[in-house]
């Protein structure tokens, strides 16, 4: 089995932002020359996440509202930090996805895309993309 690793960096303009990173992951997969296997995409920060879903702006808005309802911003978390909600939102979205690779392509359902979810933005953060297979 061979592996190929590359890092993506994000520095969002807003505190919370959702970025479709599918094409960037596809480019890394192409560079890896892996035809059959898996690709891991993982946020390397505890206030960000990675998820797979539909690339539809209304749905992204709904996801953001849902997360804010479940883990609302408040400035007085027990940790003493002001970004406690970002940690909770990351737990809800999760920090990574694994996508099958078949014939050198991401093996998705018809509407699936990979998103980076930023919950405590406006600073530089990293995502690891690791392709594994043959």
N, C-alpha and C positions, 0 to 999 in steps of 0.2 A: 504494500500500500504506500502511496506517496501522499504528501501533504503540501499545501501551499498556503502561506499566511500573508495577509496584508491588513493595514490599519486604515480606517477612515476617520477623519476629524470633522467635528461639527462645532460651530460657534453660532448659536441662534441669536436672532435679533430680539426675540420675545422670551419671556419667562417660561411659557409653555408653547411648544411647537411640535408639529408632526411632519416628518420629512419622508417622502417616498424615496427609498434608497435602492429600489429594485434594479435599476439600470447600472448603478455602481457595483452591486453584488454580481450582476451578470458579467460585467467587464472583468472583475477579478476572477470569476469562474473561467472565463475564456483564456485569461493569462495562465491559469493553472494547468491547462491541458488535461484536466480530469474529465473523463467521459461517463464514468459510473461511480457513484458514491454518495457523499453527503456534503453539505456546506453549513457550517455553523456561523451564525451572526450574533454577536454578543456585545451589549453595551458594557463598557468597563468602568461605569460610574453608578453609584447607588441611588442616584436621583434621575435616572434615565431608563428607558426600556426599549425593547425591540419586539414587534409583533407582526403577524400576518393577517391581513384582512383586505377588504375591497377598497379600491382607490376611488372613493366617492366622497365629495366634499361634505355633503349632508351627514353622512355616516361619521366622518371625522369629527364634525361638530357635535354629534350625538355622543360619541365616545368621550370627548373632552368634557361635556356637561355631566355625563354619568360619573366620570372619575372625580370631578369637582364635588358632586353630590356625596359620593362615598368617602372621599378624603379631602374635605374643604380646607382652603388656606386659612390659617390662623397664626397670629404672631406670637402666641404664648404656649408652644408645645412643651411638654414636660422635659424634653431634652435640653431646653434652653436655646434651641436653634429656631430660626424662622422658616426653615424649609422642611419641617417635619412632614407636611402634606406631600412633598415631592418624593420622599422615601416611601410613603404609603402608596402613592400612585404607581411607583415603580414595582412594588410588590404585586399590585393588581394586574398590571400589564405583563409583567415578568421581564427579565433582562436578556433573554436570548430565544432564538428559534433555530431549529435544524430543518433544512429543506433537502429533500431527495434530489439527486442529480441523475438524470437518465439521458444517455446519448449527448452528453455535454451541455445539457440545458437544465434550468431549474424546473423540476417536475411539479408544477402547481395545478390547482383547480382553475376553472375558467377566469375568475376575477381576482385571484389572490395576488397580493403585492407585499413587499417587505417594507415596514415602516420603522424609523427611528422616532421614539417619543421622548421629548425633552420636557422635564418638569421643573427644572431649576436652572434655566439657561442664562445666556449672555456671558458665557465663558467657554473656553475650549475644552471639548470632551472627545473621547476616543471610543471607537467601535472596532472590535477584532472580527475579521472575516477569515475563516479557516476552511479550505476545501480539502476533503479527504477521500481517497479512492484510487481508482486505476484509470 
